[in-house]
């Protein structure tokens, strides 16, 4: 019997690993570090660019190098966790992430900074799927698991906003280099704690030979896709290289699917993604992240450029969303996850988030924080927190333990790719709408102040146009969930039925990922 099932020998169900709550602390700390890193560096980017002499054209690589390595290597990282063992991959990933952060903090040139960011992405792609699949097998009681992943989900969802605050504080009062150095204590404490506290259950490794063609095709295909969207944002959708990257990604990913259907030990067993519940969750989460990533960027610029907020104030402005996510994850999602079907939480959750996004389409230059942005933040947090909770818990429903790492990686992959697509797609729409607005109205502006006002109005007009698309994407994510996800509540008979032979006597433990 696998370590992910409660023994059906008539003995009482075990409550899980004795150190499971201690393990949650260290795994959540690692996740917080990874999520913080996605936003904390953005705040420090202008200062780092100036000190290191990075050109305007090359500054995007501080973000892109990380996204390419992380998004491109996640499936490989998940497979490594299955092969080496989750605990080992987790500790190695954290140690490497700390070393890469030290290199970034000590950077003396743009190239050194880009290399450090790429290394952070490499080790992040190893530790993320390892952490989540490891945490899942340590919590075997449905209610405890719901509570644990509610806490984890709140940290994973809200950490980005905390990154804005911490990035602003460190950049303003210390130095941009501390946005890298701050990762080191996070990583070393989490690695040391995991090494001494976590005891990985036996029998969950996949010792099949590594699928080298699958690794190469998936990595190159995902890198081409992510870089294609990143380049489209700066060079346009009709750029020859951009189009070539998209064509290459399609060819490579189709070849990957064909390869995985034929090899004996595939990197990504197709059964992981063809199940309607898992497929629906991967797709809906990816689309929701497309909507969220672009909107966060617009809101950050709106608050700082249009409203004149400082980076620190901007970070605090995001706190209601963090609180909303915590309530949605730990109070609504975690409490109801064992009582109602997943789609009864995810579908309405995405719609609540869409209603918050709708409020942001009403933004104007003179909009105040309290009546418009505050309720939008709360609704976004509540909705996404409630939706993420069951999504994470069912993301690898029925997957064999030996596929746990790569199945966890699929959720991370959908989110990384969704983030890259969201930033590029929504930014392009916003820029086009802004350009059209300014060209139509600038002629009537006779003074410099009037011209500046038209520029700001055009910027806000572009943001709201793009946010309308984000509203539609969240509604689409809700529709996908209602249509495809038909699993019952975790721990119920409906869920157990998907676990395979003996499902009636065993309560499977879904491996969760974010």
N, C-alpha and C positions, 0 to 999 in steps of 0.2 A: 504494500500500500504506500502511496506517495506521502511526502511530508505535508502536502497541502490538503489532506483530508483527515477528518476526525475518524478514528478507528471505529469500525462497526462491530466490535467484538462483544458488545453489551456493556462494556465499561463506560463510566461516565465520560463525557467529552472533556478533553483537556482544554484549559483556558489559554494555552499558548506558552511561549518561552517565558521563563521566570523573570528574565531581564528585559522584557519587551518594552516597558514604559521608559526605562533608561535608554534603550536603543532608539526609541522614538525621538528623544531629546537630541541625540547626536546626528541622526539622519535628518531631522528637521533643520538642525543647524547647518548641515551641508547644503540642503536645498535652499535655505535662506541666502547662503553665500552665493550660490549660482544665480539666483534670481536677482539679488542685489547687484551683481556684476553686470547684468544686462542694462541697468539704468545709471548706476553710479558713475561709470566711465563717461557716459554722455554729458553729464553735468561738468566734468573736468576737461572735456575735449578742447574747448577754446584755449584754456591755459596751457595744456600739453602741446597743442598745435603751435602756439607762439614760442614756447621754450625750445622745442625740438626742431623748429623751422620746417614743419610739414606744410606742404602747399595745399591750397584750397582743393585742388583736384584730387589730391591723395589722402585727404583727411578721412574720407569715407572708409578707408581700409582699416582704420582703428575698429570700426564696427563690423565691416564686411569680413575681415580675416577671421574673427571669432565666429560669426554666423556660418561661414562656409565650412569651417572645420567641425563645428558642433553639429550642424544640420547634416553634413555629408557623412559623418562617421558614426552617427547614432546607432544605426543597425549593426554595424561592426562592433561597436561598444557593447551593445546588448548581447551579441553572440559571444564576445569575450567573457562577459559575466557568467553566461551559461557554461562556458568551457572551463574557465579558471576557478570559478566559485564566486558567489556574489560578494562575500566579505572581502576577499583578496582584491577583487576589482575595485571595490569601493575605497579601500584604504590606499591602494596604488593611485587611483584617480585623484583622491584628495591631496596626497603628497605631491603628485605632479602639478596639480592646480596651484598649490602653494609656491612651488619652485617657479612656475611660469609667472605668477603674480609678482614675485620678488624681481624677476627679470624685467617685467614691465615697469615696476617702480624705479628701477635703476637705469632705465633706458636713456641712452645718450644720443640717439638718432631715431628718425622715423622708421627705418628698416628694423631696428631692434624692437621698437614698440609693436610693429606689425607682427613680427615673429613671436613675440610674447603673447599677443592676443590669439594668434593661431594655436599656440601650445595650450592656452587656457581652454580653447574650444575642443582640442583633442582629448584632454583629460576630463573635461566636463562631459563629453560624450561617453566616457567610460563610467564615470561615477553616477550619472543620473539614472540610467536604467538599472544599475546594480543596486542602488539605494532603495528604489521603489519595490523591486521584486523581492528584495531581502526583507523589507518591512512587512510586506504582505504575508509571508509565511510565518512571521513571528506572532501575528494576531489571528487566532483561529476562532474566537468567539465573535459572532456576527455583530452584536451590539458594541463590543469593545473595538472591533475593527472599524465600525462606523465612526466611533468617537475619535480614534487615532487618526483616521484619514480626514476627518473633519478639521482637526488641528493642523495636520499636514497641509491640507488643501488651502486653509486660510493663510498659512505662511507662504505657500507657493504662489497664491493669487495676489496677496497684498505686499509681498516683499519688494516688488518693483517700485511702489510708491515710497516705501521706506528708503529705497536707494536714492530717490530724488533728495530726500531730506539729508541723509548721511553724506551724499556727494556734495551737496551745497555747503554743509558745515565744514567738511574736510577741506574743500577747495578754498572756501572763503577765509577760514581761520588757521589752516595749516598749509598744505601744499597739494597740488594735484596728484603727486606721487603717492600720497596716503590713500587715495582711492584704490590703489593696487595693494599697498602694504597691509591694508585692513583685512584683506582676505587671508593672510598668513595665520593669524591666531585662530580665525574661524576654522580653517582647514586642519590645522594641527590638533586643536582640541577635539574636533569631530573624528579625526583619524585615530587619535590615541584612545578616545572613548570607545569607538567601534572595535578597535583591536582587542580591548580588554573585556568589553561587555557582550558583544554579539557572538553567539554560538550558532553557526549556520547548520540547519538540519541536514542530515545525511541523505544521499540518494537523489538530489535534485540537479545534478550536473549533467550537461550534455557533452559527452566525450567523443562525439562523432568528429571526423576530420573536418578542418575548416574549409568552407566553400570559397576558394580563392577567386574564381570567376565571378561569383555572386558579390563578393566584397568589392572587387574592382568596378563592376558594372553599376552597383547601387551607389557607391561613393561618387564616381564620376558623374552619374546621372543626376544625383541630388545636388552636387556642387554646381553642375551646369544650370540646373533649374533655379537654385537660389541666386547664383551670380547673374543669371539672365534677368531676373526681376530687379535685382540691385542695380544692374547697369541700365535697365530701362528707365529707372527713376532719374538718372543723371544724363543719359544720352538719348532717351526717347525710344519708343516702341519700334520704330522703323529702322533704327540703326542696324547696319549689316551684321556686326558682331553679336548684338542682342538677339536678332532673329536666328543667327547660327547657333547660339547657345540653347535657345528653345528647341530648335530642331534636333540638336545633339542630345538634349535631355530626353526627348521623346524616344529617339532611337535607342539610347542606352537603357532606359527604363523598360521599354518593350522587350529588349534583349534580356534584361534581368528577369522579367516575368517568365519568359520562355525557358531560360536556364533553370530557374527555380522549380519549374514544373517537371524537369527531366533529371536533375541530379539526385543522388541517393540521400545526401545530407545537406539540404538547402540552408542558406543563410537565413532566409525568411520562408518558413513553410507556408505555402499559400493558404492552408487551412486557417492560419491565424487571422488573415484579413478577409476571407470569403464568408465567414460566419456573419449573418445579417446584423446581429447585435453589435459585435466588435466593429464591423465595417461601418455601421451607422454612427457609432460613437466616434471613431477616428475621423469620419467625414464631417460630422456636425461640430466637433471640437475645432478642427482645422478652419472651418468657415467662420466660427465664432471668434477665433483668434485673429483672423483676417480683419474682422470688424474692430476688435478691441485695440490691436497694436497701432493702427493708423490713427484712431481716435485719440489715444493717449498722447501721441506726438502732437496732434493739432491742439489739444487742450493745453499742453505744456507751452507751446508757442503763443497761444492766445493769451494765457495768463501772464507770460513774461514780456512779450512784444507789445500786445495791444493794451493790456491792463497795467503793465509796468511792475509786476511782482518780481521779487528777488528769487533766486533758485531755492533758498530755504523756505520762503513763504509759499512758493509753488508746491514744494514737497508736502508741506502741511495742508495745503488745499486738497491734496489727494487722500488725506487721512479718512474722511467719511466713507470713501470707497473701500478702504482697508477694513474699517469697522463693519461695513455692510457685508463684505466677504466673510469675515469671521462669524457674524451672526448667521449668514446664509449657510455656511459650511458646518459649523459646530452646533447650531441650535435648530435650524430648519432641516437641512440635508441629513445630518447625522441622526437626528431623532426620528425622521420619517422614512429613512432609507430601508429599514427593516420592516416597514409596515405597508408601504405602497410600492407599486411597480416603478421602475426607473424612469420611464417616459412620463409618468405623472408628476415627477419632479423636474426632469430636464426640459420638457416642452414648455411648461409655464415659466420655468427659470429663465430660459432664453427670451421669452416674451416680456418678462419684467425688465430684463436688461435692455431689450429693444425700446421699451417705453422710456427708460432713462436716456437712451441714445436719442430718442425723438425730442426730448426736452433740449438737447444740445443743438438740434437743427434750428432752434429759435434764437440762437446767440446773435447779438448785435454788438457794435462797439460799446454802447452804453450799458450793456447788460450787467446786472449786479450779481455777486457771488451767491448770496443767500437765496433769492427767489428762483434762480435758474440752475446754476451749476451745482449747488449743494444737494437739492433733491435728485438731480441727475446722477450724481456720484453715489448716493445712497442706493438708488434703484439699480444702477449698474453692479454695485457690489453685492447686493442681496440676490439679484438674478443670477449672476455668474457663480457666486458661491454655492447657491442651491443647485445649479445645473452641474457644476464640476464634481460635486460630491458623489452622486451616483455614477457619473461618467467614469470617474477614476476607479470606483469599486467594481465596475463591470467591464473594464477595458480589456481584461484578458479572461473573461468568463469561459470556463471549460478548457483552457489551454493547459497542456501537460507541463509539469514543473520544469522539465528540461528546456522548454521553449519560453519560460517566464521572462528571461532577460530581454530577448529579442521582441517579445510581445509588448513589454513595457516600453522598449525603445520606439515602437511604432507610434505610441501616443506622443512622445517627445518629438518624433520626426514630424508628425502632422502639425504640431504647434510651431516648431521652428520654421518649417516651410510656410505655414500659414502666416507667421509673423513677417517673413520676408515678402510674401505676396501682398499682405495688407499694407505694409509701409510703402512699397513701390506703387501699387495700384491706386490707393487712396491719395497718395501724394501727387501722382500724375493728374488725377481728376481735379484735385484742389488747385494745382498750378494752372491748369487749362482754364478753369472757371475764373480764377483770379485775373489772369491775363486778359480774358474776354471782357470782364467787368471794367478793368482799368482802361482798356482801349476805348470802351464805349462812353466812359464818364470823364476821362482826364481832360477832354477838350473844353468842358465847362468850368474847369478849375483855373482861375486866373492868378491866384497867389500861391506862394510856396506852401503855406499852411493848408490851403484847400487841396493842393496836390497830394500832400502827405495824408490828409484825411481820406481822399479817394483811394490811396494805396492801402490804408488800413481797412477801409470798407471792402475793398477787393479781396484782401486777405481773409477777412471773416466770411465773405460770400463764398470763397473757395472752400473754406473749412466746412461750412454748412452743407454745401453741395455734396462733398465727399461723405459727410456724416449721414446724409440721406441713404447713400448706398450701404453704409454700415447697418442702418436700421433694417434694410431689406435683407441683408445677410443674416442677421440674427433671427429674423422671421423665417428665413429659409432653413437655418439650423434647427429651429423648433419643428418645422414641418418634416425634416428628415428624421428627427428623433421619433416623432409620432408615427411615421410611416414604417420605419425599419426596426426600431428597437422594441422588441416584444417580450423581453425577459421579465420575469417576476422580480420580486424584491430579493436582495441577497439573503441567502439562508433559507429561502422558501423552496417548496417542492418544484416550482417552475424553474428556478435557477438550478437546483440540484439535478434536474433532468438533463441539463446540458453537460453534466460532468462526465458522462460515460457510464460504463458498467458499474453497477452497484450504487448508482446515484440515489436510490431510495434509502440506502442505509448510511450514506456518507454526506456530510455537509462540506462541499468544496470551498476552498479559500481562494477567492479571486485575487490575482496579482494585480496590484494597482499602480498606475503610472500617471505622471503629470507631465 
